[in-house]
């Protein structure tokens, strides 16, 4: 899961609750990103494309 740290639509607390529905997921917080992380963060794009190319879960701190 990719979630921006300044996402007003899905604040981090709410996104973390949603993560419980996907126990095999990784929660990646994208610094200075809004709700649409892929439009605001090159790192989010890299994480998403990397997962599509090779579906291995990234480290939760990959975009720190």
PDB file with SEQRES, HELIX, SHEET and CRYST1 records, atoms N, CA, C and O in Angstrom:
SEQRES   1 A   64  UNK UNK UNK UNK UNK UNK UNK UNK UNK UNK UNK UNK UNK          
SEQRES   2 A   64  UNK UNK UNK UNK UNK UNK UNK UNK UNK UNK UNK UNK UNK          
SEQRES   3 A   64  UNK UNK UNK UNK UNK UNK UNK UNK UNK UNK UNK UNK UNK          
SEQRES   4 A   64  UNK UNK UNK UNK UNK UNK UNK UNK UNK UNK UNK UNK UNK          
SEQRES   5 A   64  UNK UNK UNK UNK UNK UNK UNK UNK UNK UNK UNK UNK              
HELIX    1 AA1 UNK A   12  UNK A   19  1                                   8    
HELIX    2 AA2 UNK A   37  UNK A   40  1                                   4    
HELIX    3 AA3 UNK A   42  UNK A   53  1                                  12    
SHEET    1 AA1 2 UNK A   2  UNK A   4  0                                        
SHEET    2 AA1 2 UNK A  28  UNK A  30  1                                        
CRYST1    1.000    1.000    1.000  90.00  90.00  90.00 P 1           1          
ATOM      1  N   UNK A   1       0.838  -1.168   0.000  1.00  0.00           N  
ATOM      2  CA  UNK A   1       0.000   0.000   0.000  1.00  0.00           C  
ATOM      3  C   UNK A   1       0.885   1.234   0.000  1.00  0.00           C  
ATOM      4  O   UNK A   1       1.850   1.318   0.759  1.00  0.00           O  
ATOM      5  N   UNK A   2       0.554   2.179  -0.846  1.00  0.00           N  
ATOM      6  CA  UNK A   2       1.256   3.457  -0.896  1.00  0.00           C  
ATOM      7  C   UNK A   2       0.321   4.521  -0.331  1.00  0.00           C  
ATOM      8  O   UNK A   2      -0.818   4.649  -0.780  1.00  0.00           O  
ATOM      9  N   UNK A   3       0.792   5.275   0.641  1.00  0.00           N  
ATOM     10  CA  UNK A   3      -0.040   6.322   1.223  1.00  0.00           C  
ATOM     11  C   UNK A   3       0.797   7.561   1.491  1.00  0.00           C  
ATOM     12  O   UNK A   3       1.865   7.485   2.099  1.00  0.00           O  
ATOM     13  N   UNK A   4       0.303   8.697   1.032  1.00  0.00           N  
ATOM     14  CA  UNK A   4       0.998   9.951   1.259  1.00  0.00           C  
ATOM     15  C   UNK A   4       0.850  10.432   2.693  1.00  0.00           C  
ATOM     16  O   UNK A   4      -0.203  10.266   3.309  1.00  0.00           O  
ATOM     17  N   UNK A   5       1.898  11.021   3.211  1.00  0.00           N  
ATOM     18  CA  UNK A   5       1.845  11.483   4.599  1.00  0.00           C  
ATOM     19  C   UNK A   5       1.034  12.765   4.768  1.00  0.00           C  
ATOM     20  O   UNK A   5       0.740  13.161   5.896  1.00  0.00           O  
ATOM     21  N   UNK A   6       0.666  13.424   3.659  1.00  0.00           N  
ATOM     22  CA  UNK A   6      -0.207  14.586   3.746  1.00  0.00           C  
ATOM     23  C   UNK A   6      -1.508  14.331   2.976  1.00  0.00           C  
ATOM     24  O   UNK A   6      -2.102  15.255   2.421  1.00  0.00           O  
ATOM     25  N   UNK A   7      -1.932  13.090   2.951  1.00  0.00           N  
ATOM     26  CA  UNK A   7      -3.168  12.674   2.294  1.00  0.00           C  
ATOM     27  C   UNK A   7      -4.349  13.057   3.182  1.00  0.00           C  
ATOM     28  O   UNK A   7      -4.522  12.495   4.264  1.00  0.00           O  
ATOM     29  N   UNK A   8      -5.161  14.008   2.729  1.00  0.00           N  
ATOM     30  CA  UNK A   8      -6.322  14.434   3.504  1.00  0.00           C  
ATOM     31  C   UNK A   8      -7.529  13.536   3.276  1.00  0.00           C  
ATOM     32  O   UNK A   8      -8.434  13.505   4.109  1.00  0.00           O  
ATOM     33  N   UNK A   9      -7.561  12.803   2.165  1.00  0.00           N  
ATOM     34  CA  UNK A   9      -8.683  11.913   1.873  1.00  0.00           C  
ATOM     35  C   UNK A   9      -8.582  10.610   2.660  1.00  0.00           C  
ATOM     36  O   UNK A   9      -9.591  10.091   3.138  1.00  0.00           O  
ATOM     37  N   UNK A  10      -7.382  10.087   2.794  1.00  0.00           N  
ATOM     38  CA  UNK A  10      -7.151   8.870   3.569  1.00  0.00           C  
ATOM     39  C   UNK A  10      -5.954   9.116   4.478  1.00  0.00           C  
ATOM     40  O   UNK A  10      -4.826   8.770   4.128  1.00  0.00           O  
ATOM     41  N   UNK A  11      -6.196   9.715   5.647  1.00  0.00           N  
ATOM     42  CA  UNK A  11      -5.086   9.963   6.572  1.00  0.00           C  
ATOM     43  C   UNK A  11      -4.379   8.657   6.939  1.00  0.00           C  
ATOM     44  O   UNK A  11      -4.959   7.575   6.847  1.00  0.00           O  
ATOM     45  N   UNK A  12      -3.133   8.775   7.350  1.00  0.00           N  
ATOM     46  CA  UNK A  12      -2.329   7.590   7.663  1.00  0.00           C  
ATOM     47  C   UNK A  12      -3.043   6.636   8.615  1.00  0.00           C  
ATOM     48  O   UNK A  12      -2.973   5.419   8.438  1.00  0.00           O  
ATOM     49  N   UNK A  13      -3.723   7.170   9.615  1.00  0.00           N  
ATOM     50  CA  UNK A  13      -4.399   6.304  10.591  1.00  0.00           C  
ATOM     51  C   UNK A  13      -5.469   5.443   9.924  1.00  0.00           C  
ATOM     52  O   UNK A  13      -5.610   4.262  10.240  1.00  0.00           O  
ATOM     53  N   UNK A  14      -6.217   6.037   9.003  1.00  0.00           N  
ATOM     54  CA  UNK A  14      -7.259   5.292   8.296  1.00  0.00           C  
ATOM     55  C   UNK A  14      -6.646   4.277   7.327  1.00  0.00           C  
ATOM     56  O   UNK A  14      -7.143   3.159   7.195  1.00  0.00           O  
ATOM     57  N   UNK A  15      -5.591   4.664   6.669  1.00  0.00           N  
ATOM     58  CA  UNK A  15      -4.933   3.751   5.733  1.00  0.00           C  
ATOM     59  C   UNK A  15      -4.355   2.546   6.471  1.00  0.00           C  
ATOM     60  O   UNK A  15      -4.416   1.420   5.976  1.00  0.00           O  
ATOM     61  N   UNK A  16      -3.798   2.783   7.645  1.00  0.00           N  
ATOM     62  CA  UNK A  16      -3.254   1.664   8.428  1.00  0.00           C  
ATOM     63  C   UNK A  16      -4.365   0.704   8.857  1.00  0.00           C  
ATOM     64  O   UNK A  16      -4.142  -0.504   8.934  1.00  0.00           O  
ATOM     65  N   UNK A  17      -5.545   1.227   9.133  1.00  0.00           N  
ATOM     66  CA  UNK A  17      -6.679   0.346   9.442  1.00  0.00           C  
ATOM     67  C   UNK A  17      -7.036  -0.508   8.230  1.00  0.00           C  
ATOM     68  O   UNK A  17      -7.333  -1.694   8.371  1.00  0.00           O  
ATOM     69  N   UNK A  18      -7.010   0.085   7.051  1.00  0.00           N  
ATOM     70  CA  UNK A  18      -7.311  -0.665   5.823  1.00  0.00           C  
ATOM     71  C   UNK A  18      -6.280  -1.750   5.569  1.00  0.00           C  
ATOM     72  O   UNK A  18      -6.602  -2.795   5.004  1.00  0.00           O  
ATOM     73  N   UNK A  19      -5.053  -1.512   5.978  1.00  0.00           N  
ATOM     74  CA  UNK A  19      -3.991  -2.495   5.766  1.00  0.00           C  
ATOM     75  C   UNK A  19      -4.319  -3.825   6.434  1.00  0.00           C  
ATOM     76  O   UNK A  19      -3.889  -4.878   5.963  1.00  0.00           O  
ATOM     77  N   UNK A  20      -5.072  -3.786   7.523  1.00  0.00           N  
ATOM     78  CA  UNK A  20      -5.409  -5.040   8.219  1.00  0.00           C  
ATOM     79  C   UNK A  20      -6.220  -5.971   7.327  1.00  0.00           C  
ATOM     80  O   UNK A  20      -6.273  -7.174   7.582  1.00  0.00           O  
ATOM     81  N   UNK A  21      -6.858  -5.430   6.274  1.00  0.00           N  
ATOM     82  CA  UNK A  21      -7.603  -6.270   5.335  1.00  0.00           C  
ATOM     83  C   UNK A  21      -6.684  -7.031   4.380  1.00  0.00           C  
ATOM     84  O   UNK A  21      -7.113  -7.983   3.729  1.00  0.00           O  
ATOM     85  N   UNK A  22      -5.431  -6.613   4.297  1.00  0.00           N  
ATOM     86  CA  UNK A  22      -4.450  -7.251   3.418  1.00  0.00           C  
ATOM     87  C   UNK A  22      -3.236  -7.663   4.252  1.00  0.00           C  
ATOM     88  O   UNK A  22      -2.237  -6.944   4.278  1.00  0.00           O  
ATOM     89  N   UNK A  23      -3.307  -8.797   4.927  1.00  0.00           N  
ATOM     90  CA  UNK A  23      -2.231  -9.191   5.853  1.00  0.00           C  
ATOM     91  C   UNK A  23      -0.879  -9.437   5.190  1.00  0.00           C  
ATOM     92  O   UNK A  23       0.143  -9.395   5.874  1.00  0.00           O  
ATOM     93  N   UNK A  24      -0.838  -9.687   3.908  1.00  0.00           N  
ATOM     94  CA  UNK A  24       0.439  -9.932   3.231  1.00  0.00           C  
ATOM     95  C   UNK A  24       0.949  -8.692   2.504  1.00  0.00           C  
ATOM     96  O   UNK A  24       1.734  -8.795   1.561  1.00  0.00           O  
ATOM     97  N   UNK A  25       0.500  -7.526   2.947  1.00  0.00           N  
ATOM     98  CA  UNK A  25       0.895  -6.283   2.290  1.00  0.00           C  
ATOM     99  C   UNK A  25       2.015  -5.582   3.047  1.00  0.00           C  
ATOM    100  O   UNK A  25       2.357  -5.941   4.174  1.00  0.00           O  
ATOM    101  N   UNK A  26       2.570  -4.580   2.394  1.00  0.00           N  
ATOM    102  CA  UNK A  26       3.558  -3.698   3.011  1.00  0.00           C  
ATOM    103  C   UNK A  26       2.992  -2.289   2.915  1.00  0.00           C  
ATOM    104  O   UNK A  26       2.465  -1.893   1.876  1.00  0.00           O  
ATOM    105  N   UNK A  27       3.101  -1.542   3.992  1.00  0.00           N  
ATOM    106  CA  UNK A  27       2.605  -0.165   4.036  1.00  0.00           C  
ATOM    107  C   UNK A  27       3.782   0.772   3.822  1.00  0.00           C  
ATOM    108  O   UNK A  27       4.688   0.842   4.653  1.00  0.00           O  
ATOM    109  N   UNK A  28       3.767   1.494   2.703  1.00  0.00           N  
ATOM    110  CA  UNK A  28       4.848   2.424   2.380  1.00  0.00           C  
ATOM    111  C   UNK A  28       4.294   3.850   2.480  1.00  0.00           C  
ATOM    112  O   UNK A  28       3.387   4.227   1.738  1.00  0.00           O  
ATOM    113  N   UNK A  29       4.849   4.627   3.400  1.00  0.00           N  
ATOM    114  CA  UNK A  29       4.448   6.020   3.543  1.00  0.00           C  
ATOM    115  C   UNK A  29       5.305   6.865   2.610  1.00  0.00           C  
ATOM    116  O   UNK A  29       6.534   6.788   2.628  1.00  0.00           O  
ATOM    117  N   UNK A  30       4.637   7.669   1.798  1.00  0.00           N  
ATOM    118  CA  UNK A  30       5.324   8.512   0.829  1.00  0.00           C  
ATOM    119  C   UNK A  30       5.386   9.928   1.394  1.00  0.00           C  
ATOM    120  O   UNK A  30       4.359  10.578   1.592  1.00  0.00           O  
ATOM    121  N   UNK A  31       6.605  10.394   1.650  1.00  0.00           N  
ATOM    122  CA  UNK A  31       6.813  11.721   2.251  1.00  0.00           C  
ATOM    123  C   UNK A  31       6.373  12.832   1.306  1.00  0.00           C  
ATOM    124  O   UNK A  31       6.649  12.801   0.107  1.00  0.00           O  
ATOM    125  N   UNK A  32       5.685  13.809   1.877  1.00  0.00           N  
ATOM    126  CA  UNK A  32       5.219  14.993   1.147  1.00  0.00           C  
ATOM    127  C   UNK A  32       4.300  14.647  -0.018  1.00  0.00           C  
ATOM    128  O   UNK A  32       4.270  15.374  -1.011  1.00  0.00           O  
ATOM    129  N   UNK A  33       3.553  13.556   0.082  1.00  0.00           N  
ATOM    130  CA  UNK A  33       2.654  13.147  -0.996  1.00  0.00           C  
ATOM    131  C   UNK A  33       1.205  13.241  -0.540  1.00  0.00           C  
ATOM    132  O   UNK A  33       0.886  13.052   0.634  1.00  0.00           O  
ATOM    133  N   UNK A  34       0.340  13.537  -1.502  1.00  0.00           N  
ATOM    134  CA  UNK A  34      -1.079  13.627  -1.237  1.00  0.00           C  
ATOM    135  C   UNK A  34      -1.752  12.288  -1.517  1.00  0.00           C  
ATOM    136  O   UNK A  34      -1.098  11.245  -1.484  1.00  0.00           O  
ATOM    137  N   UNK A  35      -3.054  12.309  -1.792  1.00  0.00           N  
ATOM    138  CA  UNK A  35      -3.811  11.068  -1.986  1.00  0.00           C  
ATOM    139  C   UNK A  35      -3.347  10.274  -3.210  1.00  0.00           C  
ATOM    140  O   UNK A  35      -3.297   9.044  -3.170  1.00  0.00           O  
ATOM    141  N   UNK A  36      -3.016  10.957  -4.269  1.00  0.00           N  
ATOM    142  CA  UNK A  36      -2.593  10.270  -5.498  1.00  0.00           C  
ATOM    143  C   UNK A  36      -1.066  10.260  -5.517  1.00  0.00           C  
ATOM    144  O   UNK A  36      -0.437  11.103  -6.157  1.00  0.00           O  
ATOM    145  N   UNK A  37      -0.486   9.303  -4.814  1.00  0.00           N  
ATOM    146  CA  UNK A  37       0.966   9.273  -4.634  1.00  0.00           C  
ATOM    147  C   UNK A  37       1.723   9.138  -5.953  1.00  0.00           C  
ATOM    148  O   UNK A  37       2.835   9.647  -6.089  1.00  0.00           O  
ATOM    149  N   UNK A  38       1.126   8.459  -6.913  1.00  0.00           N  
ATOM    150  CA  UNK A  38       1.828   8.253  -8.187  1.00  0.00           C  
ATOM    151  C   UNK A  38       1.978   9.542  -8.983  1.00  0.00           C  
ATOM    152  O   UNK A  38       2.819   9.618  -9.879  1.00  0.00           O  
ATOM    153  N   UNK A  39       1.176  10.556  -8.671  1.00  0.00           N  
ATOM    154  CA  UNK A  39       1.304  11.845  -9.361  1.00  0.00           C  
ATOM    155  C   UNK A  39       2.231  12.802  -8.627  1.00  0.00           C  
ATOM    156  O   UNK A  39       2.645  13.816  -9.188  1.00  0.00           O  
ATOM    157  N   UNK A  40       2.558  12.490  -7.388  1.00  0.00           N  
ATOM    158  CA  UNK A  40       3.339  13.445  -6.593  1.00  0.00           C  
ATOM    159  C   UNK A  40       4.703  12.925  -6.152  1.00  0.00           C  
ATOM    160  O   UNK A  40       5.486  13.676  -5.571  1.00  0.00           O  
ATOM    161  N   UNK A  41       5.002  11.652  -6.416  1.00  0.00           N  
ATOM    162  CA  UNK A  41       6.253  11.098  -5.915  1.00  0.00           C  
ATOM    163  C   UNK A  41       6.927  10.169  -6.925  1.00  0.00           C  
ATOM    164  O   UNK A  41       6.364   9.134  -7.281  1.00  0.00           O  
ATOM    165  N   UNK A  42       8.110  10.522  -7.383  1.00  0.00           N  
ATOM    166  CA  UNK A  42       8.860   9.617  -8.251  1.00  0.00           C  
ATOM    167  C   UNK A  42       9.162   8.278  -7.560  1.00  0.00           C  
ATOM    168  O   UNK A  42       9.210   7.234  -8.211  1.00  0.00           O  
ATOM    169  N   UNK A  43       9.362   8.321  -6.250  1.00  0.00           N  
ATOM    170  CA  UNK A  43       9.636   7.072  -5.536  1.00  0.00           C  
ATOM    171  C   UNK A  43       8.413   6.151  -5.557  1.00  0.00           C  
ATOM    172  O   UNK A  43       8.553   4.939  -5.725  1.00  0.00           O  
ATOM    173  N   UNK A  44       7.236   6.712  -5.391  1.00  0.00           N  
ATOM    174  CA  UNK A  44       6.013   5.900  -5.446  1.00  0.00           C  
ATOM    175  C   UNK A  44       5.870   5.238  -6.810  1.00  0.00           C  
ATOM    176  O   UNK A  44       5.484   4.073  -6.898  1.00  0.00           O  
ATOM    177  N   UNK A  45       6.177   5.970  -7.865  1.00  0.00           N  
ATOM    178  CA  UNK A  45       6.118   5.412  -9.220  1.00  0.00           C  
ATOM    179  C   UNK A  45       7.115   4.263  -9.352  1.00  0.00           C  
ATOM    180  O   UNK A  45       6.790   3.211  -9.902  1.00  0.00           O  
ATOM    181  N   UNK A  46       8.323   4.469  -8.847  1.00  0.00           N  
ATOM    182  CA  UNK A  46       9.353   3.427  -8.929  1.00  0.00           C  
ATOM    183  C   UNK A  46       8.934   2.180  -8.156  1.00  0.00           C  
ATOM    184  O   UNK A  46       9.149   1.062  -8.622  1.00  0.00           O  
ATOM    185  N   UNK A  47       8.346   2.361  -6.994  1.00  0.00           N  
ATOM    186  CA  UNK A  47       7.899   1.222  -6.186  1.00  0.00           C  
ATOM    187  C   UNK A  47       6.795   0.462  -6.928  1.00  0.00           C  
ATOM    188  O   UNK A  47       6.832  -0.765  -7.014  1.00  0.00           O  
ATOM    189  N   UNK A  48       5.827   1.188  -7.457  1.00  0.00           N  
ATOM    190  CA  UNK A  48       4.719   0.540  -8.161  1.00  0.00           C  
ATOM    191  C   UNK A  48       5.211  -0.204  -9.409  1.00  0.00           C  
ATOM    192  O   UNK A  48       4.836  -1.355  -9.634  1.00  0.00           O  
ATOM    193  N   UNK A  49       6.044   0.449 -10.214  1.00  0.00           N  
ATOM    194  CA  UNK A  49       6.557  -0.213 -11.419  1.00  0.00           C  
ATOM    195  C   UNK A  49       7.440  -1.404 -11.072  1.00  0.00           C  
ATOM    196  O   UNK A  49       7.393  -2.436 -11.740  1.00  0.00           O  
ATOM    197  N   UNK A  50       8.243  -1.256 -10.027  1.00  0.00           N  
ATOM    198  CA  UNK A  50       9.085  -2.368  -9.599  1.00  0.00           C  
ATOM    199  C   UNK A  50       8.263  -3.574  -9.179  1.00  0.00           C  
ATOM    200  O   UNK A  50       8.615  -4.713  -9.484  1.00  0.00           O  
ATOM    201  N   UNK A  51       7.158  -3.315  -8.474  1.00  0.00           N  
ATOM    202  CA  UNK A  51       6.292  -4.416  -8.049  1.00  0.00           C  
ATOM    203  C   UNK A  51       5.610  -5.077  -9.245  1.00  0.00           C  
ATOM    204  O   UNK A  51       5.447  -6.296  -9.274  1.00  0.00           O  
ATOM    205  N   UNK A  52       5.212  -4.269 -10.236  1.00  0.00           N  
ATOM    206  CA  UNK A  52       4.585  -4.847 -11.427  1.00  0.00           C  
ATOM    207  C   UNK A  52       5.568  -5.691 -12.232  1.00  0.00           C  
ATOM    208  O   UNK A  52       5.188  -6.701 -12.825  1.00  0.00           O  
ATOM    209  N   UNK A  53       6.820  -5.276 -12.250  1.00  0.00           N  
ATOM    210  CA  UNK A  53       7.843  -6.028 -12.984  1.00  0.00           C  
ATOM    211  C   UNK A  53       8.256  -7.297 -12.248  1.00  0.00           C  
ATOM    212  O   UNK A  53       8.529  -8.325 -12.869  1.00  0.00           O  
ATOM    213  N   UNK A  54       8.298  -7.218 -10.932  1.00  0.00           N  
ATOM    214  CA  UNK A  54       8.716  -8.356 -10.108  1.00  0.00           C  
ATOM    215  C   UNK A  54       7.948  -8.261  -8.791  1.00  0.00           C  
ATOM    216  O   UNK A  54       8.349  -7.519  -7.895  1.00  0.00           O  
ATOM    217  N   UNK A  55       6.841  -9.011  -8.666  1.00  0.00           N  
ATOM    218  CA  UNK A  55       5.946  -8.845  -7.516  1.00  0.00           C  
ATOM    219  C   UNK A  55       6.512  -9.331  -6.173  1.00  0.00           C  
ATOM    220  O   UNK A  55       5.980 -10.237  -5.532  1.00  0.00           O  
ATOM    221  N   UNK A  56       7.597  -8.695  -5.788  1.00  0.00           N  
ATOM    222  CA  UNK A  56       8.187  -8.928  -4.474  1.00  0.00           C  
ATOM    223  C   UNK A  56       7.883  -7.698  -3.632  1.00  0.00           C  
ATOM    224  O   UNK A  56       8.057  -6.570  -4.093  1.00  0.00           O  
ATOM    225  N   UNK A  57       7.435  -7.907  -2.414  1.00  0.00           N  
ATOM    226  CA  UNK A  57       7.078  -6.768  -1.571  1.00  0.00           C  
ATOM    227  C   UNK A  57       8.292  -5.911  -1.271  1.00  0.00           C  
ATOM    228  O   UNK A  57       9.353  -6.437  -0.935  1.00  0.00           O  
ATOM    229  N   UNK A  58       8.153  -4.598  -1.388  1.00  0.00           N  
ATOM    230  CA  UNK A  58       9.262  -3.700  -1.101  1.00  0.00           C  
ATOM    231  C   UNK A  58       9.442  -3.527   0.409  1.00  0.00           C  
ATOM    232  O   UNK A  58       8.565  -3.884   1.196  1.00  0.00           O  
ATOM    233  N   UNK A  59      10.566  -2.987   0.789  1.00  0.00           N  
ATOM    234  CA  UNK A  59      10.790  -2.619   2.175  1.00  0.00           C  
ATOM    235  C   UNK A  59       9.849  -1.460   2.510  1.00  0.00           C  
ATOM    236  O   UNK A  59       9.632  -0.580   1.678  1.00  0.00           O  
ATOM    237  N   UNK A  60       9.299  -1.454   3.704  1.00  0.00           N  
ATOM    238  CA  UNK A  60       8.345  -0.418   4.100  1.00  0.00           C  
ATOM    239  C   UNK A  60       8.977   0.974   4.118  1.00  0.00           C  
ATOM    240  O   UNK A  60       8.260   1.974   4.065  1.00  0.00           O  
ATOM    241  N   UNK A  61      10.287   1.053   4.192  1.00  0.00           N  
ATOM    242  CA  UNK A  61      10.987   2.345   4.287  1.00  0.00           C  
ATOM    243  C   UNK A  61      11.705   2.712   2.996  1.00  0.00           C  
ATOM    244  O   UNK A  61      12.630   3.523   3.013  1.00  0.00           O  
ATOM    245  N   UNK A  62      11.289   2.124   1.878  1.00  0.00           N  
ATOM    246  CA  UNK A  62      11.975   2.339   0.610  1.00  0.00           C  
ATOM    247  C   UNK A  62      11.949   3.795   0.165  1.00  0.00           C  
ATOM    248  O   UNK A  62      12.859   4.232  -0.539  1.00  0.00           O  
ATOM    249  N   UNK A  63      10.941   4.547   0.552  1.00  0.00           N  
ATOM    250  CA  UNK A  63      10.833   5.950   0.132  1.00  0.00           C  
ATOM    251  C   UNK A  63      11.149   6.931   1.243  1.00  0.00           C  
ATOM    252  O   UNK A  63      10.822   8.112   1.126  1.00  0.00           O  
ATOM    253  N   UNK A  64      11.758   6.487   2.289  1.00  0.00           N  
ATOM    254  CA  UNK A  64      12.116   7.402   3.393  1.00  0.00           C  
ATOM    255  C   UNK A  64      13.185   8.383   2.970  1.00  0.00           C  
ATOM    256  O   UNK A  64      13.604   9.222   3.768  1.00  0.00           O  
TER     257      UNK A  64                                                      
END                                                                             
